[in-house]
């Protein structure tokens, strides 16, 4: 056996291995996205998320009834809102006779007017 055969293998050149900084630049956005998704899911299915679903449904139904059953204007219907529901955003689709209420990033509920049955909430 020759002495040259017992030498340690040479490591690959530095250009062939990704540097620690480059690995960090690749994995940092993935980690941040996973953390944000986990936080959003945790908030959505917590009691806060359930309250947001409840508030959006309540406001959609009350505003639909005010607008299409009562025949009032949207500005007048805003006065019927309970305190603490200011975060719920309301939009109207006059052509389809629907009211959509949403809490940004957490919930969205739609109430539809039917002349026979009045306002009903769509399934969540």
C-alpha positions in Angstrom: 0.0 0.0 0.0 1.3 3.4 -0.9 1.5 6.3 1.6 -0.5 8.5 -0.8 -3.5 6.1 -0.6 -4.0 6.8 3.2 -4.5 10.5 2.9 -7.9 12.0 3.9 -10.3 12.8 1.1 -10.3 16.4 0.0 -13.5 18.4 0.7 -15.4 19.8 -2.3 -14.5 23.3 -3.3 -16.2 26.2 -1.5 -18.1 27.2 -4.6 -19.9 23.8 -4.7 -21.3 24.1 -1.2 -24.1 26.7 -0.5 -22.9 29.2 2.1 -24.8 29.7 5.3 -26.0 33.0 4.2 -27.4 31.6 1.0 -29.2 28.8 2.9 -30.7 31.4 5.2 -31.9 33.5 2.3 -33.7 30.4 0.9 -35.2 29.1 4.1 -36.1 32.4 5.9 -39.1 33.2 3.6 -40.4 29.6 3.9 -40.1 29.8 7.7 -41.9 33.1 7.8 -44.7 31.9 5.6 -45.2 28.8 7.8 -45.3 31.0 10.9 -47.8 33.4 9.4 -50.0 30.5 8.2 -50.0 29.0 11.6 -50.8 32.3 13.3 -53.7 32.9 10.9 -55.1 29.4 11.4 -54.8 29.7 15.2 -56.6 33.1 15.2 -59.3 32.0 12.7 -60.3 28.9 14.8 -59.9 30.5 18.2 -62.7 32.2 20.1 -61.8 35.4 18.4 -62.4 33.8 15.0 -65.7 32.4 16.2 -66.8 35.8 17.4 -65.8 37.3 14.0 -68.0 34.6 12.3 -70.9 35.5 14.6 -70.5 39.2 14.1 -70.3 38.9 10.3 -73.4 36.8 10.2 -75.3 39.0 12.6 -74.5 42.2 10.7 -75.2 40.6 7.3 -78.7 39.5 8.4 -79.6 42.7 10.2 -78.4 44.9 7.3 -80.2 42.7 4.7 -83.4 42.9 6.7 -83.1 46.7 7.1 -82.2 47.2 3.4 -84.5 44.8 1.6 -87.4 44.1 4.0 -87.5 47.6 5.5 -86.6 49.3 2.3 -84.2 51.7 4.0 -81.0 53.1 2.6 -77.6 51.7 3.5 -76.6 54.8 5.4 -79.7 54.5 7.5 -79.0 50.8 8.1 -75.6 51.6 9.6 -77.3 53.2 12.5 -78.8 49.8 13.5 -75.4 48.3 14.3 -74.5 47.3 17.8 -71.5 48.9 19.5 -68.3 46.9 18.9 -69.2 45.8 15.4 -67.4 48.7 13.7 -64.7 46.3 12.4 -67.2 44.5 10.2 -67.3 45.8 6.7 -70.5 45.6 4.7 -71.1 45.6 1.0 -74.3 45.4 -1.0 -75.1 43.7 -4.3 -78.4 45.3 -5.4 -78.7 43.1 -8.5 -78.7 39.8 -6.6 -80.2 41.4 -3.4 -77.4 40.2 -1.2 -75.5 41.8 1.7 -72.0 40.6 2.5 -70.4 41.3 5.8 -66.8 40.5 6.5 -64.1 40.8 9.2 -60.9 41.2 7.2 -58.8 38.0 7.1 -61.2 36.1 9.5 -64.7 35.7 8.2 -67.2 36.5 5.5 -71.0 35.9 5.6 -73.6 36.7 3.0 -77.4 37.2 3.6 -79.7 36.8 0.6 -83.2 38.3 0.3 -86.0 36.1 -1.0 -89.4 37.8 -1.3 -91.1 34.7 0.1 -88.8 34.0 3.0 -87.1 37.2 3.8 -83.3 37.4 4.5 -81.4 34.1 5.1 -77.7 33.5 5.7 -75.8 31.4 3.3 -74.0 28.5 4.7 -70.6 29.4 6.2 
